[in-house]
Amino acid sequence: MCGIIGITGKNISAYNKETLDAMLGKLSKRGPDDCGTVLFPTCLLGQTRLSIIDLTSGHQPMSDNKRDMAITFNGEIYNYRELKKDLETKGYIFSTNSDTEVIIKAYQEYGDECPKYLDGMFAFAIWDNEKKRLFMARDRFGEKPLYYVFDDKKNLLIASEIKALFESRQIKGKIDYEAIDNYLTLMYIPPWKTVYKNINVIPPASFSVFENNNLQIKKYWQLEKMGAPTTYTEAKEEVRRLLTESVEKRMIADVEIGSFLSGGVDSTLITAIAQSFSETPIKTFSVGYQDYINELPFAAEAAQKIGTDHHTLQAKDDMVQELETAIEYFDEPHADSSDFPQYILSKFTAQKVKVALSGDGADELFLGYGWYTRHKNLSYRAHFKEKVFMNPFDGYLNAVQVFTPKERAVLWKNHGYVNGDFINDEMINSKLSSAEKINLFDLTTYLPGQLLVKSDRMGMMNSLEVRSPFLDYHLAEFVYRLPDDYKTNTTMFKRILKDILGEIMPQEFVHRRKQGFGAPVKKWLRKETFKKEVCEKLYNSNADIYSVMDEQFVKTMIDNFYLTGNDQYNYKIWVLYCLELWFNSHKQYFAP
């Protein structure tokens, strides 16, 4: 796992090795083991490395052994050995045992189609010095990030994190308040946007080419509803096979691999499969919330049954400084309630291992959230308007919004910032059913914009690589095509996964009520430590957010929450509190 940067254009004289070193310094946590640069007349590449595979000869950026080109790469290619053998039969000669070299050879063989041949999580850039061409790509689900910006002289700068772009000293961020309005809606920025008007992101499942001062971006993969249906039993066995293969692929490393183990269905199943491929007990890691939400007993039960070397940590409700540290590392506003526990869990895990398996993606693929059956369970008496006049997708969008459009219109001093641009074009133009749209939104917006950003940033700020077996694209393609009632029906969420896990764990363990990984925000906010911090930040007229937002509206919400005990404002206050922390720690990057 690594941090990568690149600069190219017709006038890059303002940049040199010292510039690259400064930019790479901002990515040092992504790669503390090694650092390197490659300089061409019109392109500069750099990389920091977290050594996982081929510890001795995988130095980057890597120049090709035959052609005048080089690559900087962040991620892991799980099928690199098979792909390498195939490329060797085509006459390619390799100088290392790394997956990095396999990518650059695949690019030479397959050109712009090469990402289709890669099975893994990745963001990379290849500079072809003969063609004066920069080729970039991201993995299918967007596990690994890649941002880009043009400077005043139209040079292109790319980096794994936005903070590295700012360190070039040639860029300032122009705040996109409409993107912040999306954050107020969803608690995150949609994955095809950034919080800055002048900084962009290469979307998941896309490649990009910069040539002759022109940048083009194209999508190379998407999930599709196609293929003949199969019986439930056949589907279950195929899911078992594909998931087992996925876990096995993600066990490749030249360092020790551990696993997050919450005690829920997803992490327990992943951990059990992973242990089957290890001759010694793998290390597993869990976090609890003291007396608020405590899944540690279930994690311990799973660890004992599976036979892992288990480690636990309790998240306390007075760790305000740790929350601020986590938010400061995010380049963009982000308010998932599990950001903070993900940070301390990753920090705890990184003390023992460099790689951890995660259950991310299971709920999105197997319809594991309550909102998939929400509309069916609404009562006419309590929800007549939504039940009668809204389809399930509109009801879902209405339910997941933190601040409603009316509330945001009051909150913003400039009402023009209010917008509904958080649904991508693919969904708007689709002919899918409402249930299918909810699922597609989760897979293409919520998963990459909220969950994978959290997983990547909180892992990388602790130099921990997080791998997600449920995001294997072979598994995802198969599951996406299955009938919904194979995945979740009126009596059971994640039906197939629970049936498979039920062969390992007791039924009362498998079918207990889902608790989730999110922190107990409402209860934490009422604790004196958090209350003091919230009031100091948001009851202060000099708060940064009040330059664009209505101070009295925010203070009224705080009063309603703390003085009258109105719980409906807890997440609204949390989202604004996290936004104020973000503004305060990032304003040095903002353009005047």
Phi, psi and omega in degrees: 000145191209175168240134185235151175218160176202147177222129177211155180158181183274350182217076183255024182297338179287351183247144178212188182298326178296323176298313180299318181298320179294317179296317180294331177301327178286347180249014187297329180289333177289336182207083183277354189270336185199161181208140181202163177220153172228130186244123171249164180303324182236018177205136176238131178238145178215161183200141167251145190234132166258108189286118180237315181238140180053070188296334187264328187239018183262025182301141179228162354300149185253123175274144181289149182277356180234315187251160184277076179206163181212159182230144166237130196221136176237121177137198178219135175253110189283338179256025187294328180292315178295318180294323178297315179300318180297318181290328177294323177294339178269003174103002181281139181248130184254146179253348182226176175253020187268155175287340179299313182294329178296323180296313184293327176287323177297324177295320180294326182277317190250354178063222183293347179277357189300326179301333180295337182269354185264128177250105181167195173246131187197152164216126183213163176223133179241123176262120176262103186288336178290319182264355185052059190222131176251121178251131182228152179204154174235157181292172191295321183261351180084035178293324181249134187271159173202117183250157177215157180206152174255134177275185185295340180258015176068021170284148179262129174243136177232153178196158177291331180223149184296326182302330179289326177296318179296328183290351174293343181067011178249357188232139167234150183271131176260106187302133175258098184290339174290326175292323176293328174298323174298320176299317178297334178281314192248345187082007178203165176272132178306146191289355176259005179237171164228174180283355180246138180294328187263359179242133186237168179235137171287123186293160174303154177058033183227153169238160183221144178234128174246114185209135181055042179061024180236132180251127177236141179234132180225146177273138181245357184201147170202155177286141182225144176274096181205165178103151182287141178292158179231167178290162180298317181298317178296319180296317180299316181292325178289321175298316178302313182297312183293320180292320178298316177297321181296314179297316181301317178299322184277004174268357180286128178182157174259016175227169181289142179245132175247192181210137169289135181224098181276339187096000175275178184300310190295307184290328179294317180294316178299315182295319180298317179293317180299318180297330180293342179259006182241134180282341178240159179300126177282154179277131178239154189221135181224153175233141177240170180242047180052236184270000184279294176227114185231100177264005183303321177299324179288322176297319179295320177299316179295317181299318179294317181294318183281329179093042181262168174267098195263142180227136184234157181214140176256127175276122181270162183267010179240019183268055183296321181297322178295323176297316179296322178297319180294314182295324179298327181288330177296133178283344183224158178303136184203125188229028173302131182294347179262004177303311183295309177297328177296322179297309184289329176293317179295319178297318179295315182293321183295346176287343185245323185221166177260343184227137177225138175276148183226157178268012180305138176102341183293315181297324181287321181283321187255018174057054187269004181259153180297336183289349177287335178244006186302311186297324180294332185264359179291137177274145178297324184295314185273335186226044186303312184299313181291319183297322186269319191254353179244140170280164185303326181292315177297321177296322177297311179300322178295323184284328185275350181286130178285304173255130178287163176305321179295319179293321180291328177295327176282321184294316181283137170290325175258105184293345181291346179285341182292127181206163179247025185275061175234016175242123186286162184299325180303321182281320180300320184270359184280160176251025182287159174289170179299317180297320179292326178292321177300315181295317180294322176299315179299320185282329186252349180236299183296313183298304181285330184278326183253297191288315184284330173297313178301311183298315182292309186292316181290328174290311186291329178291348175246015179056042179241127176272127180250125181247140186239095183300330180293345181266015170299127189289334175295316178296315182298317180298319181292312183295321182301330183274349183289152174301145183302322184287350170287330184268310180213131175234190186293342183248346186209123172279147178049053188305310183297315182297320180291325177295321179290315180294330180297345176279349182248316187248157178300152183297323181292332175287313184295320189257015176291163184294135179293134179252328179083172186258351183296147179287155178283074189304311184302315182288323178296316182299332180278348176290147187301323182298311180289320179302317179299316181294315180300314181293322178296324182277315190258346174266009179263120182296343178269008178304141184299324184293340183283357172289338182231352184237159184281113184297317184293324179298317180294315182294327177295320177298317180298317178297317180296327180283311186273328185266324181253354176075025182279106186287346185294345184265002189297314181286331177296316178294318179300315181297318179289322178298313178296323178295317179296319177299320181292313178304313185298325183268354183236357188296341177293344180270350188282140173290146179302000000 
